[in-house]
Amino acid sequence: MEPPKPGMKRVTVRPNRPNPLFEQWLDEWRQEAAEKGSDMQYCFGKALKSLRKYPLRLRSGKECVILECFGNRLCQLLDRKLVEYRKTHPEMDLVEDNIPAELDAPALAPAPAKKRKTSKGKKGGNDSQSTNSTDTVEPPEKVPRRTGGREYVPAWGSGPFAILVTLLNQEEKPNYPGFMLKAELQLKAQPLCDKSFTRPDPGSHYTAWSSMSQLVKKDLVSRCSNPAKFSLTNEGREMAIRLRNRYNVESNGEYQQTIDSPTRQTRPVPVQDCLSPNQEPEPLHSTPQPKSKAPSVSRKVTTNVNNGEMRPSVRAVSPIPHSSKELNCKSKSSETDRPSSRNLCDTEGTVELQSGTFDVLLLVDTCETGGATKKNHNQTVSELTQMKVPFEVRKLEVGDFAWIARSKNSRADELVLPYIVERKRMDDLGGSIKDGRFKEQKFRLKQSGIQNLIYLVESHGSDQHVGLPLSTVQQAAVNTQVVDGFIVKHTIDHRHSMAYLASLTRILGQTFLNKTLFGCPKKDLAEYTMADDFIFLMNFKEFKLCTKKNRNFSVKEMFIRQLVQMKGLSVEKAIAIVGRYPTPQAIVQAYRFGGDENLLADIPCLGTTTSRSVGPATSKAVHFLYNSAKLR
């Protein structure tokens, strides 16, 4: 290779942006992650910073693995994006690198050489060299930088969507002062957003309000003064009008979206085990179905909004649990089409609700709400109100949610429907197992007189920090279904739980609509099927009285509570033992008259989904408790 001539300088070709496509895609992914409040925005940002420092071209995403902050997953994403780009840009086949021809032109231009100063002592023959050396390479014509990426449009139900539409709605009001404060804007925008503006999701530090900085950065919202005052810019106003017209949001913040319109998107809400209002509901039964080891079939349902009402549409159907005694109950119910005088209860003032003369209401325990001082943070009430669910907040002695049938003529006539829900978040479930509330609450639910017991288990983030090993908590939920006979329902978050309750409220309203309901004491409650036209239910006042925690218990009830304190002795076994020996004195006398440690072993456990007995181990433990001299 010939050495460079004296007075000449080597021209180095150095691309300004060796990998513009990769930079553009990483920047788009970073912005999308920031809008969603995802921590991936920092991963994409670090990778983008590392890529911009690399001076050479990369032909594929796989080659990016040599850079810092690039993992196999990110390299695969770049390769997939590159394959899609090549399908729409066939000219890339003519270029060796991952840069299309139109982007490669300015990058291949040589860098301009600096003007070399000539020495004062050189003259004559060196003038020609000096003249040549002072020639500079003309810089390439500047090409406008590509902005790249698609136009920023907030997603349906996101924080930016709710903020923009809310500001536009407030602008159109005659008394609008020209701005909105943070607290007022959060309160008005919350019904339009899927996430909370004040509380972050489990495992995250970001709320829906975190997207406000993105709106200000994109010049869609103006922020000034202290305390901050927010208003729409011209660009933000145009975007808000487009969003409101696209999703047909009324000025009062309610959705008026039609289902059949192909140009409008539907707002997805994860709901399982729901039925469409137009679909005939499947029968609800008075006792839960025997649980099998086979996994239950779940349904994925998307809820559309029409005329202010949330309407779930079923994609796959799974039945509500059936009763194991359905056939026997149907044969009995066919014999008596009208209730007898004995079943009507001879007491005066018996409640009778004819079909069409009552409403079905959801009762929410006060512990499930934020209280009178936290109305703005009451997520349960906000979700149920948004879903148009008829409900009331009351103090429930047992359970978190229940349903009543209330007379339209007299608010005092209230009958409790045979369904009750105990809701547990995963971390709360782990805590209740440790402190003993788990067994105590299940025992009280079984003694409440309600036939269908639903245990609603709600996920909490990644379910990794629940106070106990995750396998232990999951096993407790399975035991609740298989051993205790509860209907166990798993939900992904609080909104999903409220959507499940809203769907169940509509189903119960349709199911009991054409029934005639009669009030009946707890002791006279009988089994029934939904094929019956006459159903006997407990009065709400009696339900509240008999489930009171600090009421006066009978000797039999206290005996049961004593037995369940023993390790391995379930509620079913305690009830079976007390059914044979109703008091401690009775069982002590049985031991004195020749009863051995296997006295209780063969007593069958009635009312369980499995045909089993008390067992020799439990019988031996009870025998030791009442016959050991150390415990007397």
FISE-266953 format. One line per 10 residues: number of its first residue (from 1); for each residue x, y, z of C-alpha. Coordinates in nm, 4 decimals, m for minus. Layout:
// FISE-266953
NUM) X:Y:Z ~ ...
END
This chain:
// FISE-266953
1) 0.0000:0.0000:0.0000 ~ 0.1432:0.3351:m0.1043 ~ 0.2001:0.5858:0.1742 ~ m0.0051:0.9030:0.1498 ~ 0.1543:1.1830:m0.0455 ~ 0.2903:1.4770:0.1495 ~ 0.0252:1.7371:0.2141 ~ m0.2675:1.4956:0.1613 ~ m0.5061:1.3823:0.4363 ~ m0.6890:1.0509:0.4505
11) m1.0672:1.0859:0.4245 ~ m1.2486:0.8655:0.6771 ~ m1.6019:0.7524:0.6015 ~ m1.7850:0.7588:0.9347 ~ m2.1663:0.7140:0.9315 ~ m2.3538:0.9609:1.1479 ~ m2.6264:0.7053:1.2321 ~ m2.5041:0.3554:1.1480 ~ m2.8309:0.1838:1.2536 ~ m3.1212:0.4287:1.2195
21) m3.3921:0.1653:1.1904 ~ m3.2916:m0.0083:1.5116 ~ m3.2744:0.3281:1.6879 ~ m3.6182:0.4216:1.5595 ~ m3.7797:0.0946:1.6735 ~ m3.6185:0.1038:2.0154 ~ m3.7363:0.4608:2.0642 ~ m4.0936:0.3637:1.9647 ~ m4.0955:0.0696:2.2063 ~ m3.9592:0.2907:2.4828
31) m4.2366:0.5477:2.4312 ~ m4.5074:0.2788:2.4249 ~ m4.3752:0.1300:2.7494 ~ m4.3696:0.4759:2.9099 ~ m4.7333:0.5361:2.8129 ~ m4.8333:0.2074:2.9760 ~ m4.6279:0.2801:3.2853 ~ m4.4132:m0.0291:3.2278 ~ m4.0607:m0.0651:3.3640 ~ m3.9529:m0.1878:3.0194
41) m3.9114:0.1774:2.9183 ~ m3.5831:0.1842:3.1112 ~ m3.4587:m0.1339:2.9443 ~ m3.5313:0.0067:2.5975 ~ m3.3735:0.3392:2.6943 ~ m3.0478:0.1792:2.8080 ~ m3.0341:m0.0357:2.4944 ~ m3.0936:0.2718:2.2741 ~ m2.8156:0.4626:2.4488 ~ m2.5760:0.1714:2.4000
51) m2.6675:0.1369:2.0317 ~ m2.6019:0.5044:1.9588 ~ m2.2478:0.4704:2.0936 ~ m2.1639:0.1852:1.8550 ~ m1.9985:0.3288:1.5364 ~ m2.0464:0.0313:1.3016 ~ m2.3444:m0.1062:1.1168 ~ m2.5309:m0.4105:1.2382 ~ m2.6861:m0.6366:0.9756 ~ m2.9372:m0.8080:1.2074
61) m3.0722:m0.8042:1.5586 ~ m2.8637:m1.1104:1.6417 ~ m2.5453:m0.9083:1.5978 ~ m2.6661:m0.6629:1.8643 ~ m2.5934:m0.9215:2.1326 ~ m2.2334:m0.7914:2.1496 ~ m2.3640:m0.4585:2.2824 ~ m2.4349:m0.3760:2.6420 ~ m2.7998:m0.4015:2.7634 ~ m2.8997:m0.6286:2.4711
71) m3.0368:m0.9699:2.5634 ~ m3.1566:m1.2590:2.3488 ~ m3.5208:m1.1506:2.3816 ~ m3.4523:m0.7979:2.2580 ~ m3.2415:m0.9272:1.9685 ~ m3.5274:m1.1552:1.8631 ~ m3.7706:m0.8618:1.8680 ~ m3.5406:m0.6639:1.6383 ~ m3.5061:m0.9565:1.3971 ~ m3.8839:m1.0017:1.3763
81) m3.9328:m0.6314:1.3173 ~ m3.6633:m0.6387:1.0487 ~ m3.8355:m0.9284:0.8669 ~ m4.1661:m0.7381:0.8668 ~ m3.9934:m0.4254:0.7387 ~ m3.8301:m0.6129:0.4512 ~ m4.1667:m0.7444:0.3359 ~ m4.2951:m0.3897:0.2865 ~ m3.9600:m0.2523:0.1615 ~ m3.8231:m0.4924:m0.1019
91) m3.5441:m0.2459:m0.1904 ~ m3.3644:m0.3644:0.1226 ~ m3.2647:m0.6789:m0.0697 ~ m3.0292:m0.4602:m0.2771 ~ m2.8470:m0.3375:0.0313 ~ m2.6187:m0.5564:0.2341 ~ m2.6968:m0.3933:0.5670 ~ m3.0175:m0.3473:0.7609 ~ m3.0533:0.0097:0.6300 ~ m3.2699:0.0877:0.3275
101) m3.1180:0.2754:0.0375 ~ m3.2902:0.6068:0.1128 ~ m3.1523:0.6112:0.4680 ~ m2.8092:0.4823:0.3659 ~ m2.7204:0.7659:0.1283 ~ m2.6306:1.0352:0.3820 ~ m2.4587:0.7824:0.6033 ~ m2.2194:0.6759:0.3257 ~ m2.1097:1.0336:0.2499 ~ m1.7519:1.0988:0.3578
111) m1.6885:1.3323:0.6430 ~ m1.5635:1.6779:0.5353 ~ m1.1889:1.7206:0.5643 ~ m1.0581:2.0107:0.7669 ~ m0.8771:2.2892:0.5820 ~ m0.5024:2.2468:0.6223 ~ m0.3036:2.5557:0.6986 ~ 0.0035:2.6113:0.4771 ~ 0.3343:2.6959:0.6286 ~ 0.4661:3.0477:0.5602
121) 0.8087:2.9287:0.4490 ~ 0.6860:2.7102:0.1625 ~ 0.6627:2.8843:m0.1728 ~ 0.7081:2.8177:m0.5397 ~ 0.6736:2.4522:m0.6286 ~ 0.4832:2.3887:m0.3151 ~ 0.2109:2.6291:m0.4148 ~ 0.0377:2.3684:m0.6244 ~ 0.0464:2.1252:m0.3368 ~ m0.0790:2.3907:m0.1040
131) m0.3614:2.4698:m0.3403 ~ m0.4595:2.1051:m0.3679 ~ m0.4331:2.0473:0.0013 ~ m0.6559:2.3392:0.0824 ~ m0.9364:2.1951:m0.1268 ~ m1.2078:2.0659:0.1016 ~ m1.4642:1.7974:0.0407 ~ m1.8058:1.9573:0.0048 ~ m2.0390:1.8407:0.2824 ~ m2.3417:1.6387:0.1682
141) m2.6732:1.8098:0.1381 ~ m2.8663:1.7860:0.4642 ~ m3.1614:1.5537:0.4506 ~ m3.4528:1.6265:0.6871 ~ m3.4460:1.3841:0.9754 ~ m3.7185:1.1265:0.9668 ~ m3.9502:1.1518:1.2603 ~ m4.0422:0.7869:1.2153 ~ m4.3065:0.5894:1.3986 ~ m4.6812:0.6189:1.3855
151) m4.8830:0.9054:1.5203 ~ m4.9350:0.9051:1.8945 ~ m5.2958:0.8111:1.9710 ~ m5.3918:0.7270:2.3313 ~ m5.5447:0.3830:2.3765 ~ m5.9027:0.3291:2.4859 ~ m5.9387:0.3402:2.8628 ~ m5.5807:0.4588:2.9211 ~ m5.4758:0.7493:3.1398 ~ m5.4009:0.9907:2.8495
161) m5.7354:0.9039:2.6888 ~ m5.9271:0.9831:3.0079 ~ m5.7338:1.3072:3.0717 ~ m5.7799:1.4488:2.7204 ~ m6.1501:1.3647:2.6940 ~ m6.2209:1.4980:3.0435 ~ m6.0474:1.8299:2.9735 ~ m6.2453:1.8633:2.6497 ~ m6.5749:1.7911:2.8248 ~ m6.5010:2.0490:3.0927
171) m6.4058:2.3101:2.8329 ~ m6.7515:2.2907:2.6795 ~ m6.9225:2.3762:3.0070 ~ m7.0285:2.7429:3.0465 ~ m6.8699:2.7835:3.3910 ~ m6.5304:2.6423:3.2907 ~ m6.2563:2.8654:3.4450 ~ m6.0021:2.7813:3.1755 ~ m5.8079:2.5164:3.3669 ~ m5.8465:2.2172:3.5993
181) m5.6546:2.1328:3.9143 ~ m5.4979:1.7902:3.9696 ~ m5.7476:1.6582:4.2264 ~ m6.0512:1.7674:4.0236 ~ m5.9074:1.6274:3.7001 ~ m5.8332:1.2900:3.8611 ~ m6.1861:1.2686:4.0026 ~ m6.3566:1.3552:3.6725 ~ m6.1321:1.1340:3.4578 ~ m6.1449:0.8191:3.6740
191) m6.4705:0.6769:3.5221 ~ m6.3067:0.6832:3.1765 ~ m5.9893:0.5013:3.2815 ~ m5.9240:0.1333:3.3508 ~ m5.6513:0.2049:3.6072 ~ m5.6537:0.4173:3.9192 ~ m5.5195:0.7728:3.9108 ~ m5.4108:0.7560:4.2752 ~ m5.3187:0.3952:4.3542 ~ m5.0526:0.2017:4.1598
201) m5.1106:m0.1548:4.0496 ~ m4.9511:m0.4306:4.2603 ~ m4.5840:m0.4614:4.1754 ~ m4.5681:m0.1189:4.0078 ~ m4.4977:0.2368:4.1183 ~ m4.6925:0.4048:3.8379 ~ m5.0532:0.5201:3.8244 ~ m5.2652:0.6465:3.5383 ~ m5.1601:0.9986:3.6362 ~ m4.7976:0.9152:3.5467
211) m4.8882:0.9622:3.1798 ~ m4.9486:1.3352:3.2346 ~ m4.5767:1.4093:3.1842 ~ m4.5972:1.2389:2.8449 ~ m4.8928:1.4562:2.7425 ~ m4.7095:1.7705:2.8494 ~ m4.3959:1.6596:2.6637 ~ m4.5951:1.5987:2.3444 ~ m4.7543:1.9434:2.3799 ~ m5.1053:1.8052:2.4124
221) m5.1652:1.9449:2.7611 ~ m5.0429:2.2735:2.9048 ~ m4.9236:2.2844:3.2660 ~ m4.8519:2.6085:3.4484 ~ m4.8655:2.7814:3.7864 ~ m4.8288:2.6361:4.1351 ~ m5.0437:2.4495:4.2258 ~ m5.0406:2.3104:3.8743 ~ m5.3220:2.4111:3.6406 ~ m5.3903:2.1900:3.3383
231) m5.5572:2.2823:3.0102 ~ m5.5630:2.1585:2.6501 ~ m5.3390:2.2966:2.3794 ~ m5.4616:2.3308:2.0207 ~ m5.3071:1.9959:1.9284 ~ m5.4509:1.8349:2.2389 ~ m5.7960:1.9733:2.1674 ~ m5.7910:1.8262:1.8159 ~ m5.6762:1.4903:1.9524 ~ m5.9465:1.4919:2.2217
241) m6.2193:1.5666:1.9662 ~ m6.0995:1.2785:1.7513 ~ m6.0976:1.0415:2.0469 ~ m6.4417:1.1449:2.1666 ~ m6.5942:1.1098:1.8193 ~ m6.4186:0.7804:1.7582 ~ m6.5448:0.6156:2.0764 ~ m6.8657:0.8170:2.0986 ~ m6.8177:0.9419:2.4543 ~ m7.0878:1.1813:2.5702
251) m7.0038:1.5118:2.7373 ~ m7.1035:1.3648:3.0748 ~ m6.8276:1.1028:3.0457 ~ m7.0515:0.8025:2.9656 ~ m6.9823:0.5607:2.6818 ~ m7.2432:0.5395:2.4078 ~ m7.0691:0.2906:2.1847 ~ m7.2649:0.0542:1.9651 ~ m7.1702:m0.3084:1.9387 ~ m7.2327:m0.3707:1.5709
261) m7.0275:m0.0773:1.4408 ~ m6.7166:m0.2190:1.2716 ~ m6.5284:0.1116:1.2826 ~ m6.5394:0.1467:1.6578 ~ m6.3354:m0.0552:1.8982 ~ m6.4779:m0.2220:2.2006 ~ m6.3461:m0.1633:2.5451 ~ m6.2172:m0.4998:2.6715 ~ m6.2925:m0.5974:3.0292 ~ m6.1749:m0.9426:3.1405
271) m6.4827:m1.1195:3.2721 ~ m6.5260:m1.4911:3.3258 ~ m6.8300:m1.6967:3.3995 ~ m7.0695:m1.4377:3.2607 ~ m7.3775:m1.4686:3.0446 ~ m7.5198:m1.2221:2.7965 ~ m7.8452:m1.0557:2.8998 ~ m8.0014:m1.1778:2.5760 ~ m7.8992:m1.5368:2.6486 ~ m8.1211:m1.7624:2.8558
281) m7.9425:m1.8103:3.1908 ~ m7.8582:m2.1607:3.2949 ~ m8.0262:m2.2942:3.6098 ~ m7.8754:m2.2046:3.9426 ~ m7.8891:m2.4792:4.2018 ~ m7.9199:m2.4788:4.5730 ~ m7.6135:m2.6904:4.6542 ~ m7.2699:m2.6917:4.4935 ~ m7.1595:m2.9596:4.2506 ~ m6.9181:m3.2310:4.3703
291) m6.5773:m3.1083:4.2686 ~ m6.3644:m3.3300:4.0499 ~ m5.9909:m3.3239:3.9929 ~ m6.0349:m3.2270:3.6307 ~ m5.9689:m2.8589:3.5636 ~ m6.2756:m2.6464:3.5159 ~ m6.3496:m2.4943:3.1786 ~ m6.3107:m2.1193:3.1879 ~ m6.4633:m1.8645:2.9575 ~ m6.3087:m1.5535:2.8175
301) m6.5645:m1.2805:2.7814 ~ m6.5287:m0.9289:2.6510 ~ m6.7700:m0.6718:2.7799 ~ m6.9083:m0.4171:2.5371 ~ m7.0695:m0.0920:2.6348 ~ m7.4061:0.0004:2.4882 ~ m7.6259:0.2848:2.6028 ~ m7.4349:0.3193:2.9272 ~ m7.4683:m0.0503:3.0178 ~ m7.1928:m0.3079:3.0176
311) m7.2951:m0.6090:2.8121 ~ m7.0739:m0.9185:2.8254 ~ m7.0650:m1.1330:2.5150 ~ m6.9771:m1.4984:2.5608 ~ m6.6994:m1.6576:2.3578 ~ m6.6989:m1.9955:2.5259 ~ m6.9624:m2.1324:2.7583 ~ m6.9027:m2.3100:3.0871 ~ m7.1944:m2.3966:3.3117 ~ m7.2496:m2.2683:3.6617
321) m7.1895:m2.5524:3.9122 ~ m7.4805:m2.7964:3.9258 ~ m7.6241:m2.9598:4.2320 ~ m7.5383:m3.3178:4.3113 ~ m7.8959:m3.3747:4.4315 ~ m8.0703:m3.2178:4.1360 ~ m8.2499:m3.5294:4.0166 ~ m8.3836:m3.6170:4.3615 ~ m8.4986:m3.2626:4.4232 ~ m8.6755:m3.2448:4.0871
331) m8.8697:m3.5610:4.1583 ~ m8.9792:m3.4218:4.4933 ~ m9.0710:m3.0831:4.3534 ~ m9.2883:m3.2315:4.0810 ~ m9.5155:m3.3856:4.3414 ~ m9.5990:m3.0543:4.5081 ~ m9.6727:m2.7695:4.2708 ~ m9.8177:m2.5486:4.5424 ~ m9.6638:m2.4865:4.8851 ~ m9.8378:m2.6543:5.1752
341) m9.9708:m2.4668:5.4723 ~ m9.6912:m2.6119:5.6885 ~ m9.4232:m2.4749:5.4552 ~ m9.5810:m2.1331:5.4549 ~ m9.4911:m2.1047:5.8251 ~ m9.7731:m2.0485:6.0661 ~ m9.6293:m1.7278:6.2070 ~ m9.8041:m1.4028:6.1365 ~ m9.6492:m1.1494:5.9035 ~ m9.4962:m1.4035:5.6668
351) m9.3256:m1.2316:5.3725 ~ m9.4626:m1.3292:5.0310 ~ m9.3151:m1.1777:4.7165 ~ m9.5057:m1.2489:4.3994 ~ m9.3203:m1.2622:4.0672 ~ m9.2481:m0.9157:3.9337 ~ m9.3097:m0.7396:4.2653 ~ m8.9499:m0.7379:4.3918 ~ m8.6011:m0.6281:4.2906 ~ m8.2744:m0.8166:4.3325
361) m8.0041:m0.6092:4.5038 ~ m7.6393:m0.6785:4.5734 ~ m7.5373:m0.6149:4.9349 ~ m7.1790:m0.4965:4.9897 ~ m7.0215:m0.5253:5.3322 ~ m6.8921:m0.2010:5.4812 ~ m6.5477:m0.3583:5.5155 ~ m6.5287:m0.3774:5.1343 ~ m6.5702:0.0004:5.0996 ~ m6.3407:0.2840:5.1916
371) m6.5777:0.4399:5.4459 ~ m6.7307:0.7846:5.4545 ~ m6.3941:0.9639:5.4657 ~ m6.2525:0.7964:5.1532 ~ m6.5235:0.8338:4.8938 ~ m6.2766:0.9403:4.6255 ~ m6.0696:0.6270:4.6802 ~ m6.3558:0.3804:4.7029 ~ m6.2741:0.1477:4.4173 ~ m6.5490:m0.1047:4.4881
381) m6.8312:0.1500:4.4849 ~ m6.6828:0.3238:4.1793 ~ m6.6598:0.0020:3.9766 ~ m7.0108:m0.1190:4.0668 ~ m7.1588:0.2234:3.9916 ~ m6.9858:0.2343:3.6549 ~ m7.1217:m0.1121:3.5716 ~ m7.4791:m0.0041:3.6594 ~ m7.5184:m0.2662:3.9339 ~ m7.8034:m0.2109:4.1855
391) m7.6341:m0.2394:4.5246 ~ m7.6387:m0.1181:4.8827 ~ m7.3636:m0.0921:5.1409 ~ m7.4560:m0.2617:5.4688 ~ m7.2901:m0.4288:5.7623 ~ m7.2832:m0.8045:5.6956 ~ m7.2037:m1.0291:5.9897 ~ m7.0648:m1.2994:5.7614 ~ m6.9433:m1.2852:5.4031 ~ m6.8521:m0.9831:5.1918
401) m7.1296:m0.9882:4.9300 ~ m7.4855:m1.1227:4.9368 ~ m7.8091:m1.0751:4.7432 ~ m8.1595:m0.9931:4.8656 ~ m8.5013:m0.9772:4.7035 ~ m8.6732:m0.6580:4.8204 ~ m9.0406:m0.5817:4.7737 ~ m9.1176:m0.2804:4.5561 ~ m9.4038:m0.1867:4.7880 ~ m9.2351:m0.2278:5.1270
411) m8.8625:m0.1856:5.1871 ~ m8.8935:m0.3882:5.5085 ~ m8.9798:m0.7076:5.3192 ~ m8.6399:m0.8491:5.2297 ~ m8.5492:m1.2135:5.1642 ~ m8.1916:m1.3398:5.1349 ~ m8.1159:m1.5241:4.8116 ~ m7.9228:m1.8507:4.8610 ~ m7.5891:m1.7117:4.7402 ~ m7.3127:m1.5482:4.9439
421) m6.9554:m1.4509:4.8508 ~ m6.6439:m1.4334:5.0650 ~ m6.3751:m1.2339:4.8796 ~ m6.0085:m1.2861:4.9604 ~ m5.7079:m1.1272:4.7968 ~ m5.4091:m1.3629:4.7821 ~ m5.2103:m1.1782:5.0482 ~ m5.5192:m1.1545:5.2721 ~ m5.5826:m1.5268:5.2218 ~ m5.2299:m1.6065:5.3374
431) m5.2738:m1.3854:5.6433 ~ m5.6079:m1.5425:5.7346 ~ m5.4531:m1.8911:5.7194 ~ m5.1817:m1.7877:5.9647 ~ m5.4069:m1.6168:6.2190 ~ m5.6901:m1.8743:6.2064 ~ m5.9564:m1.6581:6.0412 ~ m5.9615:m1.8900:5.7407 ~ m6.1232:m2.1854:5.9211 ~ m6.3382:m1.9671:6.1456
441) m6.4913:m1.7777:5.8531 ~ m6.5629:m2.0961:5.6589 ~ m6.7313:m2.2440:5.9650 ~ m6.9553:m1.9379:6.0101 ~ m7.0463:m1.9397:5.6408 ~ m7.1562:m2.3023:5.6646 ~ m7.3703:m2.2224:5.9676 ~ m7.5349:m1.9202:5.8025 ~ m7.8109:m2.1201:5.6331 ~ m7.7078:m2.0101:5.2814
451) m7.6815:m2.3087:5.0488 ~ m7.4443:m2.1759:4.7806 ~ m7.1148:m2.0550:4.9239 ~ m6.8756:m1.8800:4.6829 ~ m6.5110:m1.8194:4.7702 ~ m6.3698:m1.5437:4.5474 ~ m5.9871:m1.5551:4.5326 ~ m5.8376:m1.2396:4.3794 ~ m5.4799:m1.2245:4.2512 ~ m5.2431:m0.9628:4.3905
461) m4.9731:m0.8649:4.1434 ~ m4.7418:m1.1583:4.0796 ~ m4.8727:m1.3430:4.3899 ~ m4.5166:m1.3880:4.5133 ~ m4.5462:m1.1947:4.8411 ~ m4.8528:m1.3365:5.0157 ~ m4.7048:m1.4228:5.3552 ~ m4.6907:m1.7955:5.2854 ~ m4.5494:m2.0139:5.0072 ~ m4.7680:m1.9780:4.6994
471) m4.8226:m2.3542:4.6844 ~ m4.9630:m2.3492:5.0394 ~ m5.2158:m2.0775:4.9578 ~ m5.3194:m2.2509:4.6350 ~ m5.3643:m2.5811:4.8207 ~ m5.5890:m2.4062:5.0739 ~ m5.8077:m2.2800:4.7893 ~ m5.8291:m2.6297:4.6407 ~ m5.9227:m2.7779:4.9793 ~ m6.1960:m2.5180:5.0138
481) m6.3458:m2.6404:4.6866 ~ m6.2928:m3.0159:4.7149 ~ m6.3293:m3.0783:5.0883 ~ m6.5556:m2.7954:5.2072 ~ m6.7795:m2.7910:4.8980 ~ m6.7438:m2.4183:4.8226 ~ m6.7628:m2.2730:4.4741 ~ m6.4123:m2.1282:4.4279 ~ m6.3701:m1.8538:4.1697 ~ m6.0303:m1.7039:4.0759
491) m6.0055:m1.3497:3.9359 ~ m5.7071:m1.1567:3.8035 ~ m5.7673:m0.8209:3.9752 ~ m6.0258:m0.6122:4.1598 ~ m6.1999:m0.4941:3.8412 ~ m6.2383:m0.8534:3.7279 ~ m6.3959:m0.9420:4.0652 ~ m6.6479:m0.6586:4.0371 ~ m6.7329:m0.7610:3.6797 ~ m6.7985:m1.1167:3.8026
501) m7.0318:m0.9879:4.0754 ~ m7.2094:m0.7618:3.8262 ~ m7.2721:m1.0538:3.5901 ~ m7.3906:m1.2774:3.8735 ~ m7.6303:m1.0037:3.9905 ~ m7.7887:m0.9857:3.6444 ~ m7.8165:m1.3648:3.6239 ~ m7.9852:m1.3900:3.9641 ~ m8.2232:m1.1101:3.8716 ~ m8.3297:m1.2925:3.5570
511) m8.3469:m1.6326:3.7289 ~ m8.5706:m1.5274:4.0200 ~ m8.7798:m1.2866:3.8133 ~ m9.0677:m1.5290:3.7547 ~ m9.0535:m1.7011:4.0941 ~ m9.2789:m1.6535:4.3944 ~ m9.0729:m1.6170:4.7109 ~ m9.1897:m1.6943:5.0663 ~ m9.0233:m1.5982:5.3920 ~ m8.9330:m1.8914:5.6148
521) m8.7359:m1.9458:5.9385 ~ m8.3870:m2.0882:5.9056 ~ m8.4853:m2.4210:6.0613 ~ m8.7632:m2.4741:5.8016 ~ m8.5494:m2.4107:5.4921 ~ m8.5798:m2.6961:5.2418 ~ m8.3961:m2.7966:4.9286 ~ m8.5313:m2.6759:4.5975 ~ m8.4467:m2.6472:4.2304 ~ m8.4878:m2.3563:3.9958
531) m8.7623:m2.5509:3.8219 ~ m8.9842:m2.4813:4.1225 ~ m9.2209:m2.1869:4.1009 ~ m9.2308:m2.1393:4.4790 ~ m8.9111:m2.0935:4.6767 ~ m8.8668:m2.0504:5.0530 ~ m8.5967:m1.8095:5.1666 ~ m8.4733:m1.6651:5.4948 ~ m8.5694:m1.3165:5.6079 ~ m8.2774:m1.0740:5.6112
541) m8.3392:m0.9757:5.9754 ~ m8.3163:m1.3365:6.0865 ~ m8.0087:m1.3901:5.8696 ~ m7.8336:m1.0984:6.0375 ~ m7.9365:m1.2166:6.3830 ~ m7.8285:m1.5796:6.3444 ~ m7.4893:m1.4861:6.1935 ~ m7.3987:m1.2380:6.4650 ~ m7.0564:m1.3142:6.6040 ~ m7.1220:m1.2149:6.9655
551) m7.4604:m1.3791:7.0015 ~ m7.5417:m1.6331:7.2741 ~ m7.4387:m1.9759:7.1453 ~ m7.6062:m2.2983:7.2451 ~ m7.4166:m2.5826:7.4119 ~ m7.4158:m2.7751:7.0855 ~ m7.2667:m2.4842:6.8935 ~ m7.0006:m2.4243:7.1559 ~ m6.9179:m2.7956:7.1489 ~ m6.8572:m2.7716:6.7742
561) m6.6376:m2.4638:6.8171 ~ m6.4364:m2.6521:7.0788 ~ m6.3817:m2.9571:6.8597 ~ m6.2659:m2.7650:6.5522 ~ m5.9763:m2.6222:6.7549 ~ m5.8133:m2.9652:6.7398 ~ m5.5607:m3.0184:6.4647 ~ m5.6987:m3.2195:6.1727 ~ m6.0599:m3.2029:6.2910 ~ m6.2664:m3.0299:6.0216
571) m6.6062:m2.8688:6.0576 ~ m6.7770:m3.1650:5.8890 ~ m6.6253:m3.4110:6.1356 ~ m6.7194:m3.1885:6.4303 ~ m7.0811:m3.1646:6.3099 ~ m7.0939:m3.5430:6.2637 ~ m6.9634:m3.6022:6.6189 ~ m7.2043:m3.3504:6.7718 ~ m7.4890:m3.5102:6.5775 ~ m7.4257:m3.8365:6.7642
581) m7.3219:m3.6807:7.0995 ~ m7.4729:m3.3290:7.1258 ~ m7.2911:m3.2240:7.4483 ~ m6.9513:m3.2877:7.6094 ~ m7.1283:m3.4636:7.8948 ~ m7.2875:m3.7088:7.6517 ~ m6.9554:m3.8102:7.4991 ~ m6.7890:m3.8391:7.8420 ~ m7.0651:m4.0725:7.9610 ~ m7.0254:m4.2823:7.6454
591) m6.6569:m4.3276:7.7270 ~ m6.7389:m4.4212:8.0868 ~ m6.9810:m4.6934:7.9759 ~ m6.7234:m4.8856:7.7770 ~ m6.6424:m4.6611:7.4839 ~ m6.2881:m4.7046:7.3547 ~ m6.0670:m4.4879:7.1354 ~ m6.2487:m4.6096:6.8200 ~ m6.5883:m4.4984:6.9452 ~ m6.6187:m4.2172:6.6867
601) m6.4266:m4.3779:6.3980 ~ m6.7272:m4.5074:6.2020 ~ m6.9535:m4.1997:6.2320 ~ m7.0301:m4.0825:5.8727 ~ m6.9674:m3.7186:5.7804 ~ m7.2996:m3.6065:5.6335 ~ m7.3297:m3.3117:5.4010 ~ m6.9856:m3.3529:5.2426 ~ m6.9060:m3.4199:4.8789 ~ m6.7143:m3.7371:4.9703
611) m6.8537:m4.0413:5.1543 ~ m6.6092:m4.0694:5.4416 ~ m6.6237:m4.1122:5.8174 ~ m6.4594:m3.9409:6.1134 ~ m6.1714:m4.1876:6.1047 ~ m5.9624:m4.3664:6.3695 ~ m5.7011:m4.0910:6.4032 ~ m5.9558:m3.8225:6.4898 ~ m6.1434:m4.0629:6.7172 ~ m5.8243:m4.1400:6.9051
621) m5.7461:m3.7689:6.9485 ~ m6.0926:m3.6940:7.0906 ~ m6.0662:m3.9937:7.3221 ~ m5.7349:m3.8638:7.4554 ~ m5.8844:m3.5151:7.5076 ~ m6.1716:m3.6334:7.7279 ~ m5.9977:m3.9208:7.9077 ~ m5.6451:m3.7996:7.9755 ~ m5.5793:m3.7348:8.3439 ~ m5.3353:m3.4577:8.2550
631) m5.6088:m3.2541:8.0819 ~ m5.8688:m3.2851:8.3579
END
